Amino acid sequence: EIEFTGLVIAAALLFVVPSFAQDRHPGTDEDGLLILAESDFLWDDDKWTTRGNASDFKHGNRMIQATDDGSDLWHYVAPDKFLGAKRAAYQGKLFFKHGWFEYNSEGRDVQKADFDVVLLSEAYDLVIGYPNLFRPWEFRSEYTLDLIETAGWISNATGKPPSRPDMVRAVTKLSGIWIRGGFYYGHETSYLMSVKLKAGLVDSAPRPSSLKSQKIHSGFSRSVPPAGEEGSEEVKPSADQSDTTNDDDQTPPPPPPTDDDDLPPLDSDKEDPPKPQEKKRGGMFASMFGGGKKKGKDDEF
């Protein structure tokens, strides 16, 4: 009985533990966006580091934290799973929670910095940052940054919003994500929680095709207009033609038979159009209705 109970508990853990694992298969967030990378800091620091003059970096209760004792500007640095080919993150979101256990402003305002969040792409020599993001004097805040060029990002090279191609390049070969940790002139201990990189919504709108649908009947090709347009009725072959119809055959049609008796009679085949050197009969609309040709013996039925 004890052995059986142990097996039940072990089986239950197989379902419980993966749901908390940090390297679980990317799922979908509550807003319906695919999570490309996530750090919930449940077990450890998840390979995050710091950049700059920070000290006492460590893992806490579902968070990471670090300290500085002066006017140092430093950042939390994302691990490799947030970097690389993240093209799907374009028009997506970067979400995180940030706050302080304690801070001392020494009677001064928050230190100014160029950017509070930085995206790096060494392959394209791009530095794109988000300025003036953090709200001072708050012990805990949540932030959601839209990963699109019109959301407030600034290119370090131009001092202006990045172009769409540059924003796409940055996330296509992403080499760094920095989140600012040091803000105040005196002693401070900040923390970072629940970081998520989310994919953008996929554009599912149908795109126009430049290919023309065609049906081939006995060596003749007839284009089928797009559905919904005038004259869009499908030309269906007759019973004796159904064996020769092949929609999937993309090879050039064979030459038409030399014997006209092998072809089904069409309206346009009853009479040949008038030749330029012949005198037209039937007035100005003779060429439209096939007039102007004198019948001979062979044309009579």
C-alpha positions in Angstrom: 0.0 0.0 0.0 2.9 2.4 0.8 4.5 1.6 -2.6 1.3 2.2 -4.4 0.8 5.6 -2.7 4.3 6.6 -3.7 3.6 5.8 -7.3 0.5 7.9 -7.2 2.4 10.9 -5.8 5.2 10.5 -8.3 2.7 10.4 -11.2 1.0 13.6 -9.8 4.3 15.4 -9.7 4.8 14.7 -13.4 1.9 17.0 -14.1 2.5 19.6 -11.4 6.2 20.2 -11.7 6.4 21.0 -15.5 3.7 23.7 -15.0 6.1 25.6 -12.8 9.3 25.0 -14.7 10.9 28.1 -16.1 12.0 26.4 -19.4 8.5 25.0 -20.2 7.2 25.1 -23.7 6.1 28.6 -24.7 2.4 29.0 -24.1 -0.2 31.7 -24.6 -0.7 34.5 -22.2 -4.0 35.8 -20.9 -4.0 38.4 -23.7 -3.9 35.7 -26.3 -0.3 36.4 -27.4 2.3 33.7 -27.7 5.1 33.9 -25.1 8.4 33.6 -26.8 10.5 33.8 -23.6 9.7 34.1 -19.9 11.4 34.4 -16.6 9.3 34.0 -13.5 12.3 33.5 -11.2 10.6 30.7 -9.3 13.6 28.5 -8.8 16.7 30.7 -9.4 17.9 33.8 -11.3 17.3 32.1 -14.6 20.7 33.2 -15.9 20.0 36.9 -15.6 23.0 39.2 -14.8 23.7 42.8 -14.2 25.7 45.4 -16.1 27.3 48.3 -14.4 28.3 49.0 -10.8 25.7 46.9 -9.0 26.4 44.7 -6.0 24.7 41.9 -4.0 22.9 40.5 -7.0 20.8 37.5 -6.0 17.7 35.5 -6.4 14.7 36.3 -4.1 11.1 35.2 -3.8 10.1 35.0 -7.5 12.4 37.9 -8.3 16.0 39.0 -8.8 17.4 42.0 -6.9 20.6 44.1 -6.7 22.0 47.0 -4.8 24.1 50.2 -5.4 25.4 52.7 -2.9 25.8 55.8 -5.1 24.9 57.6 -8.3 25.5 54.5 -10.5 23.4 53.7 -13.5 23.2 49.9 -14.0 20.9 47.5 -15.7 19.5 44.0 -15.5 20.6 41.9 -18.5 18.4 39.3 -20.1 19.7 35.7 -20.8 20.1 34.0 -24.1 16.6 32.6 -24.3 15.3 36.2 -24.8 17.8 36.9 -27.6 18.6 35.7 -31.1 16.0 35.3 -33.9 13.0 36.9 -32.3 11.3 38.2 -35.5 7.9 37.1 -34.2 8.3 39.7 -31.4 7.8 42.6 -33.8 4.5 44.2 -32.9 4.5 42.1 -29.8 5.1 43.2 -26.2 7.8 43.2 -23.5 6.2 42.9 -20.0 7.9 43.1 -16.6 7.4 44.2 -13.0 9.9 46.4 -11.3 10.3 48.0 -7.9 12.4 48.8 -4.8 12.8 47.4 -1.4 14.4 50.7 -0.3 15.9 53.8 -1.9 17.5 57.0 -0.7 17.3 60.0 -3.0 19.4 62.2 -0.8 16.9 65.0 -1.3 17.4 65.0 -5.1 15.3 64.0 -8.0 15.8 60.8 -9.9 18.9 60.5 -12.1 18.4 61.2 -15.7 19.5 58.6 -18.3 19.2 58.2 -22.0 17.1 55.0 -21.9 15.4 52.9 -19.2 15.1 49.9 -21.5 17.5 49.0 -24.3 17.3 46.7 -27.3 20.6 45.8 -28.9 21.5 44.2 -32.3 25.2 43.9 -32.8 24.7 42.3 -36.2 23.0 45.5 -37.5 24.9 47.9 -35.2 21.6 49.1 -33.7 20.8 50.5 -30.3 17.1 51.3 -29.7 16.0 52.5 -26.3 12.9 53.5 -24.4 13.3 56.8 -22.4 11.5 58.1 -19.4 9.6 54.9 -18.7 9.9 54.4 -15.0 7.6 56.2 -12.6 9.8 57.6 -9.7 8.9 57.3 -6.0 6.8 54.1 -6.6 7.8 50.9 -4.8 6.2 48.6 -7.4 5.1 49.1 -11.0 4.1 47.0 -14.0 5.2 47.9 -17.5 4.2 46.8 -21.0 6.2 48.0 -24.0 4.8 47.6 -27.5 7.6 46.4 -29.8 6.8 48.6 -32.7 8.6 51.7 -34.0 5.7 54.1 -33.2 5.4 53.1 -29.5 8.0 55.6 -28.1 11.3 53.9 -28.9 14.2 56.0 -29.9 17.2 55.2 -32.1 20.5 56.0 -30.4 22.0 56.8 -33.8 19.5 59.5 -34.9 17.7 60.6 -31.7 14.4 59.9 -33.5 12.0 57.0 -33.6 13.5 54.1 -35.5 12.3 53.1 -39.0 10.2 50.0 -39.4 13.1 48.1 -41.1 15.4 49.0 -38.2 12.9 47.8 -35.6 12.4 44.6 -37.5 16.2 44.1 -37.8 16.7 44.7 -34.1 14.3 41.9 -33.0 15.4 39.6 -35.9 19.0 39.4 -34.5 18.6 40.5 -30.9 21.8 40.5 -29.0 20.7 42.3 -25.8 17.8 43.4 -23.6 18.8 45.7 -20.7 16.3 46.9 -18.1 17.5 49.7 -15.8 18.0 49.0 -12.2 19.8 52.0 -10.7 17.9 55.4 -10.4 18.6 57.2 -7.2 21.7 59.1 -6.0 21.9 57.3 -2.7 21.6 53.7 -1.5 18.9 51.6 -3.2 17.9 48.0 -3.7 15.7 47.3 -6.7 14.1 44.1 -8.0 12.8 42.7 -11.2 9.9 40.2 -11.6 7.9 38.3 -14.2 9.6 39.2 -17.5 7.8 38.1 -20.6 8.6 38.6 -24.3 5.4 38.1 -26.3 4.9 37.6 -30.1 2.8 40.0 -32.2 -0.5 39.1 -33.7 -0.2 37.3 -37.0 -1.9 39.1 -39.9 -4.5 36.5 -41.2 -6.0 38.8 -43.8 -6.1 37.1 -47.3 -3.6 38.5 -49.7 -4.3 39.0 -53.4 -2.7 36.4 -55.7 -1.0 37.3 -59.0 -1.6 33.8 -60.4 -4.6 33.3 -62.8 -6.7 30.2 -62.4 -7.2 28.4 -65.7 -9.1 25.4 -67.0 -7.8 23.6 -70.0 -10.4 21.9 -72.4 -9.2 20.0 -75.4 -6.1 22.1 -75.9 -7.8 25.5 -75.3 -7.2 27.6 -72.2 -9.9 29.7 -70.6 -9.1 31.9 -67.7 -11.6 31.9 -64.8 -12.2 35.3 -63.2 -12.0 35.7 -59.4 -15.0 34.8 -57.4 -17.4 37.7 -56.8 -16.6 39.5 -60.0 -18.9 39.8 -63.1 -18.7 36.9 -65.3 -17.2 34.7 -62.6 -19.3 31.6 -63.5 -17.1 28.5 -63.9 -16.9 27.0 -67.3 -17.6 23.3 -66.9 -16.8 20.8 -69.5 -19.4 18.6 -71.1 -19.7 14.9 -70.4 -17.4 14.0 -73.4 -14.8 16.6 -72.3 -14.6 15.6 -68.6 -11.8 13.1 -69.2 -9.6 15.7 -70.8 -9.9 18.3 -68.0 -6.9 18.6 -65.6 -6.8 21.6 -63.3 -3.5 20.6 -61.7 -1.6 20.2 -64.9 0.7 23.2 -65.3 2.4 22.0 -68.5 1.7 23.9 -71.7 -1.5 22.7 -73.5 -1.0 20.4 -76.6 -1.6 21.9 -80.0 -5.2 21.9 -81.2 -6.3 19.0 -83.4 -6.1 19.4 -87.1 -9.5 17.8 -87.7 -12.2 20.3 -86.8 -14.7 17.5 -86.5 -13.0 16.3 -83.3 -13.8 19.5 -81.5 -17.2 20.4 -79.9 -18.9 23.2 -81.8 -18.5 26.6 -80.2 -20.2 29.8 -81.1 -16.9 31.4 -82.1 -16.1 28.4 -84.3 -19.1 28.5 -86.6 -17.6 31.1 -88.9 -14.1 32.4 -89.4 -13.6 36.1 -88.8 -13.4 38.2 -92.0 -10.0 38.7 -93.5 -8.7 42.3 -93.9 -8.5 42.0 -97.7 -12.1 40.8 -98.0 -15.0 43.2 -98.1 -16.9 43.2 -94.9 -20.6 42.7 -94.9 -23.2 43.3 -92.3 -22.2 46.8 -91.3 -19.9 48.1 -88.5 -20.7 45.3 -86.1 -20.0 42.5 -88.5 -16.7 41.6 -86.8 -18.4 41.3 -83.4 -21.1 38.8 -84.6 -19.1 36.9 -87.2 -20.9 38.4 -90.2 -19.3 39.2 -93.5 -18.4 35.7 -94.8 -20.1 34.2 -97.7 -21.2 30.6 -97.1 -20.1 28.0 -99.4 -21.1 24.4 -100.1 -19.1 23.0 -97.3 -20.6 25.3 -94.7 -24.2 24.1 -95.3 -25.5 21.4 -93.0 
